Every structure is written in structure tokens, then in C-alpha cells.
Amino acid sequence: MKSRSKKFLLTTISFVIFQFFNTLQIFAQTTTDPFIYGDALPDAPELAQRGEYKIGVRTLDFVNKNQVDVLKSKGGIDPLYDRPLKVEIWYPANLPAGVKDLVTYDQVMGSSNDPKRPLIPFTFMGRALRDATPKTIDGTFPLIIVSHGYLGSRLLLTYLTENLASKGYIVVAIDHTESTFKDAAGFPSTLLNRSKDILFILNQIADLGKANSPNFLSGVVDTDNTALIGYSMGGYGVLNVAGAGYSEQILKTFGSLSGGSKAIDVRIGTHPDYKSTIDSRIKAVVAFAPWGMERGVWDAESLKGLKIPTFFVAGSQDDVSGYEKGIKAIYNGTINANRYMLTYMNARHNVAPNPPPAESLKPGLHIDEYYRYAEPSWNERRINNINQHFVTAFLGIHLKKKDFGKYLDLKENSNEKTWMGFKPRSSTGLELLHAEAMK
């Protein structure tokens, strides 16, 4: 009996040890899986989860011919040039069996016009398949155009662009020439070209989506159902495209920076040609930390031109775009739009980008390489999940007619009661304002 008991005990101990090490191995495998930008944290709100579609990604190049080369303007004379624009497109796709939806994005940090911040190449992973076949059996998908900050790139918000594509959107992010890390140039180019680039790309995508087009977007994209997303200078641009024509004040600022050029006149709200550029295909706007209000880019009258639903996102301590006299002033002034404003309390300007890349953590780098992405009071991955949740709700309502109103009908102060769609006790440090358009 004793030998049997001893044998049983040894067998049991061996089994327990085996299970323990097996559990350790499983745990090691799961915990070493890389976190990819946009993955849901344990406390991610409900709509942050990726959607039903696997997605593909492609890069396209366009040229907008005969544009004003404002960086060479002199004495009020504006030379012309052919303006190149590179875009990244994410879309619902068919993936071959057994193929993982993983992609490597090439990016740089630094600034091409700042010798103290040399360009540093780096890569990061995404959840998409390069050049995958688009999904066609589900009809057309609404279009979303994304405009980055200054400086930035088309890959600055991949946590959001991939997430939205997985929910049945065609998402197109622009590299704004002379405004990216790689080709940073004078600020007048950004002031002039943001809205013009967006409108040009909208028309290009519409052409590629036509039924007789040989492009992969043919019959897939619904440009009559378009939303715009902009961050910082991208916010400056998308608001102008959507109806908030610039004020007369910008003429002085632009002229003094550009050798007397008046090329921006056509984007002024009072210009006779401006209203003809307001495009009825655009149904909603998301503006992250839009720049310009503190510099007189808009005034009370020019903001009245924005009439489509708009979702603003801000940090209460934004020291780039400003908060009370900046983003919040835009929100308060767009009285003809049904609008929301989500505020991250104590956040500064970086309420939109991907988390800081690992390369930005290396010692000896300029602090701005890290603070191009990071928020001092918030975890950027947490911000990403919250943005995914609210942008999904807002665009789902206006582009897909989804019943997501409950996710926006909330108490203003998130500390008072856990917001709908958030895990218990997780909706802290946020504010959501809402104002209907004036009748």
C-alpha cells in the first residue's frame, strides 16, 4: 500500500509540475504577443473593439497639377507646380486562408527642416494585409479621409484608420506634401494646401470608385457618404472643407508669411467662390485638437458656415491649439452644426496620434521625438481606445444610420456616473458636451 501511495503521490506531483510549466509556457506565449497600435486594453470601451472585417492596405500616388507653389511666391506673384500626394488606403478585404493580417509600416521621426532632429527611420506593425483583394459582395462602403498634423504623416493614426476599416469603411489618409516628417517645409504651404489637398483626394477617390474604373476601388467606395477626420493642422483643414470658411484675418497672416501671396483668398468664407466648394458628399467631421482659433483663423461669422454634424476632441491643457480660446471657442461658435466635444481633462495637444514608438524612448534623442506622440497625464493607448469608441459611435450614426445614440447621450462629467459602453469605474477624467444646431 505504501509503495502504491508513494507512486500515486509522485504521479500527482509530476502532473502538477507538468501543468504548472505548461501554464507558464502558455502565459509566456500570450504575454509576448506584440501589442499592436489600436489593440483593445482590458478597460477599452465597448465600441473600441475591431469590427467584423479583415482589412487590406495599399499605397497610391497622385499629382495635383498646376497648383500655387506658395513657398516660391514673391512680390504677390505665384508660380505653379505639380503637387504630389501620397495616400494610404485601408479597406475591407478577403484574406487567403491561413494568411495573417499583419503589415509592417515604414515611418520616420525627426524633422527634415531641423538639424537638431535628424530623420530616424523605424518600423511598426499593423493588423492589415498589404495589397489584399477588396471585399465586394457587401456592396459599397462609406469613405473617410484623414488629414494629419504638422508635422506628421499618413501613418500617424493607424490605430484608428485600421479600426474604422474593420467596421466597413474605406479609409484614406493623406501625406500632405511639405508637411510631413520627411519633407517639412515652410508653414504657408500647410496653411494653403490642407483643404485643397482634401478636396482633390475626395475627387480622385470618387473617380477610382466609378463602376468602369480598373482600380481596386471600383464599385467598392461610396463617396456620396463621406466623413473627414483631421488632427491639429488637419483639423484646421477639415473644418474649412466642411463649411467653416476662414476669416479675413488669415489674409494678413498668410500674406506676411508668403511673400504677399493672396492664394488663400478662395478659402475665405466671404469669397464668392468659397461656398461653391462646400461638398454635399461630406456628411460628418471629426476634428482632433483643431489649430487656428487663437490666431484669428475663424471669427463668429465664419464659424456659422459649418452646418454638418461635427465631433471635436480636445485636451483641457492644450498648449498648441489652445482650449478655452481655441478648440472650445470653435465648438461654441459653430452654432449651426449639431456638435459634440470630448475633452480629456489635463491632457495637452496629443489626443489623436499613435502611442510613442519604441525608438522614441532611446536616450539622447530630442524630447520632441517622444512628445510628438505622448501625453504627460494620459496613457496614449487608453486615449486610442476611447477615440475608437466615440468615433465609431459618431460616424456609425451619420454614415451608417446605426442606433448608437446611447453612447453619446451621456452625463457631461464622466466622474459622476460610468458612461454607457465603459467598464465599471473606468470612465474618469472625461467630459462630453453636446449642442444642437440652431433652428
N, C-alpha and C positions, 0 to 999 in steps of 0.2 A: 504493500500500500504506500509505504513511504517513497519507494522509487517511482511509483506512478504519480504521486502528488508532486514530487520533485520535477518529474518530466513535464507534467501539466503546467507547473509554475514557470519552468524555463520556456516552454512553448508560448505561454501567455506573455511573458516578459519580452520574448523575441518579437511577438506580434505587435505589442505596444510600441517597441522601439522602431519596428518597420513602419508602422503607421505614423509615428512622430516624424521620422525623416522623410517619409512620403509627403506628409503635410508641409514640412519645411520646403521641400522641393517645389510643390505646387505654389506655395506662397511666394517663393523666390521668383518663379516664372511669371506670376501675375503682377508682382510688385516691380519687376524690372521691365515690363512692357512700357515703352516710352509714352509719356504724356504728350499728346499732340494738341497744338493750339485749338481751342474750342471744345475739347473733350469735357464732359459734364463732371463737375466735382460732386461729392456726396450731397452737398446742400444746394445744388443747382435748382433753380425754379423750374416748374413743370415744362414750359414750352422751350426750354433751352435744349432739350434732347434733340438729336438729329432726326430727320424725317424718314419717310419710307423709301426714298430713292437712293440708290448708289449714284455716284456722280463722276462725270468726266471733266477734264480741264484742257483747254487749248489756248495757245498764244497767237494773236493775229496782229498784223501791222497795217496801219492806214496812213494816208497822206492827205492832209487838208491843204489844197493848193491855193496859192495867191493870198496868203494871209499877211497881215501887217507884221513886219519884223520890228517890233517896238523897241527892242534893245539897240537898234541901229538908227532910230528916229533922231532927227536933228533939225532944229530950226522949224519945227512943225511939218517937216516932210517925212512921210512914212514909206520906206522901201517895203517891198513884198518878198515873201519867201514861201517855199512849200514846207508846211509844218508836219513833221512825222509824229504819229501817235501809236504807241504800243498798248494793247489791251490783253487782259487775261479773262477768259470766259469759263465759267463753271455751269454745268447743265446736267439734268437727269440723264442717266446713261445705262446702257446694257453692258454688264461686265461678263467676260468669258468665265466659264465655270473654273473654280479653283484659283482665280487671279485675285490678288488682294488689291483693295482700293487705297494704294499708297503712292505718294508722289513726293519728289524732292524739289523744293523751290530754291532758286538761287537768288541771293539778296546781298546787299552791301550795307554797311553802316559807315558813318562819317559824312563828309560833305566835300564835293568836288571843288567848291569855291572857298574852302577854309583850310589853309596849310597846316593848321593846328589839329585838324581832324582828317587824317588821310583815309582814303577808302579802304575798308577791310571786308573782303568777301566772306560770306558764310552761307550755310545752307540750313534749311529746316524742313521737317516733314509735314505733309498734309494728308488728309483722307480723301483722295480722288485718284482717278486713273488717267494718265496722260493720253490724250487723243482717243479716248473711248468712243464707241458708237453711240450717238444720241438715242434716247428713248423716243419713239414716235407713235406708239399705239395709244398713248393717253392724250392725244391732241396737242394743242399749243400751251405754252407756259408763259405767265407774265414776265416782263422784263424789269430788271433792277440795274441801274447804272450807279457805280460807286466812284467817288472822287476823293482822293487822299489829301493830306495836309501838305504844308510847305515847311520843311522838306518831307518827302515821303515816297511812296511807290504804290503800284497796283497790288502789291502783296502785303500791304500794311495791316489789312483787316481780314486775313484768311479765315480766322475763327468764325467770322460772320458770313463771309461770302460762301464758304463751303456749306455752312449750316443752312443757309437760305436755299441754296441749290438743292439740297437733300429734301426740301419741303415743296419742291415743284416750281422753282423759278429759274429763269436764265439770268445769271448774274455776270455783269460786265464791269470790270474795274480798269480804270484808265491810268496809264503812266503819263502824267502831264509834262510834256517836254519843257525843259528849263526849270522844272520844279521838283525833280527827283534827287535822291542822294547822288546819283551818278552824274547828272548833268546840271546841277544847281547853277542858276544864272540870275540876272537882275530881277528884282521884285515886280517891276512893271509888266513883265511877261505873265506872271501869275495873276495880277490884277485884271489884265485884259482878257486872257485866254480861258480862264476857268469855265465860264458859262458857254463860251463859244465852242470849246472842246466837247462839252457835254452834249450840246445840241447837234454837233457834227456826228458824234458817235451814235446818238439815237437814230439819226437818219441813215447812217451806214448799216446799222444792225437791221433796221427796217428793210433795207434793200436786200441784205443777205437772207432775210427770212421769207422773202417772197416765194410763192409756190414754184416758179420756174427757175429759181436760183440753184446753181450747182453747189452752193455752200452747205456745210453740215447743218446750218440753222434753218434751212428751207423747210417751211411748214411746221416749224417747232416753236418759234418765238412769237408771242403776242405783244407787239409794240404799241398797240392801242390801249394796252393795260400796263402802264409803266410807272415805276417809282424811282425816286432819286435818293441816294444816301451820300452825304458829304461830311467830312471831318475837317474842322478848322478852316483853312482856305477852301477846302471842298465844300464846307457849309456855306461859306460866302458865295460860292458859285452856284450851288443847287437852289438856294433861296432866290437868286436873281433869275435863274431859268424858270422857276416856278411862278414868278409874278412880282417879286419884290424888287422893282427897278431901283437902281442906285440913285442916291440924291445928287443934287447939283454940287455938293461939297467935294465929291470924289474927283470932279474935273480938275480942281486946284491941286489936289494931292497927286493925281496921276500925271498932270502936266508938268509939275515941278520935278518929278522923278524920271520923266521920259523924254526930256528934250523938247517939251512943248507939244507933244503929240496929243491929238484930240480923238484918237481911235476909239476910246471907250465911250464916246458920246452915245452910240447906239444902244448901250446898256443902261442909260439913264431913264428913269421912269417917265419923265416928261418928254422924251424924244419921240417924234411922231412915228418912228419905225419900231419902237420897242415893243409895243403891245402886239404887233403882228408876229413877234417871235414867241409869244406865250403859247405853248403847245398843249392842245386839249388831250393828247395822248397821255400826259403825265397826270396821274391820279392821286399821288401821295408823295410826301417828302419826309425824310428823316435827317435832321441836322444836328450832328455832334459838335458841340463847342464852336458854333459858327463865329468866325472872326469878322470885325469891321464896325460894329455899332459905336464903340468908343472913339473911333476915328472919323465918325460922321459919314460912314458909307451909306447909311439909311437915315431917314427922318420920319416924323409921324405920317406924313403924306405918302411917302414912297412905300412904307410898310403896309399900307392899306391895299396895295396891289396883290398881296398874297392871299389867295382865296381857296386854295385846296388844303385838305387835311394835312397837318404838319406835326411831327413829333420831335421835340427838342430834347437834347441830353446835355447836361452841364455838371460841372463841379462848382460847389459853392465858393471855392477859393481860387477860381480860375484867374491866373495872373498873366495870361496871354490874350484871351478874348474878353476878359472881364466878366463879372457875374451880374451884379445889380444894374450897372450902367451898360452892360454888354449883352449877354445872352438873355437874361431875364427881361431886359428892356425890349429886345426883339420880340420875345414871347408876348409881352404886354401890348406891344404896338401892332401886332398882326391881327387886328380886331375883326377882319373879315374872313378869318380862317378858323375852322374847328381845330383846336390845337391842344397839345399836351406838353408838359415839361417835366422830365425826370431829372432830379438833382441828387448827385452823390455828395452828401454832406462832408465837408473838409477835403474833398478832392480838388486838385488843381485842373490842369488842362487835358491830361492824357486819359480821357474817359472813353476812348474809342479803339486804340491800337491793340495789336497782339501783345502778349507778355514780353518782357525783355529777353532777348536771345542769350544763350549761354555765353556767347563771345563777348557780350557787353559787361560780363562780370569779371573779366580779366583785369588784374591790377595794372595800373599805369595808363589806362585809357582815359580820355576826356570824360568827365562825369555826364556830359550830354548824350553820350552813346547809350548810357543806361536810362537817363531821364527822357530820352526820346520816346520811351515806352512806359516806364514805371510811374506809379502813383505813390507818393510818400505815405498816405494814410489808408490805402486800399491794396488788396491783393488783385493784380490785374486779371488773373484767371477768374476770380469771382466777378469782377466787372464784366468780363466777356460773357459769362453765363447769364448774368442779369440782362445785358444788352440783347443777347439772343432771344430771351424770353419776351421782352417787351417789343422788339422789332417784329418778331413773329406774330404777336397778337395784333399790333397796329396794321401791318401790311396784310395780314390774313383777313382783317375786316375790310380793308379798302381795295384789295386786289383780288381776293378770292371769295369775298362775301361770307366768310366764316363767322360763326357765332362766338367771338372771342371777347365780347364786351365786358364780361365779368372780370377779365384780367386787367381791365383799365378803370373800371368803376370801383375805386378804392378810396380809403381814407387818405387824406393828404400826407399825414405823418405816419411813416411805416412803423414807428416805435409804439404807436397806440394799440395796434392790433395786427397780427400776422396777415400779410396780404394774401389774397387769393392766388394759388399756384405756388406759394413758397412753403418750404418745410417749416414746421413749428419753430418759433423763436429766431428764424433766420432773416426776416425782413427788417433789418435795423439800419439806421443811418441814411435813409432814403426819403425823398419827398416827391410826390406826383401831383402836379397841378393840371387842371383842365378848364378850358374856357370854350364855350360855343361861339360860333361866328355870329356877329351882329346881324339882326334881321334887316 
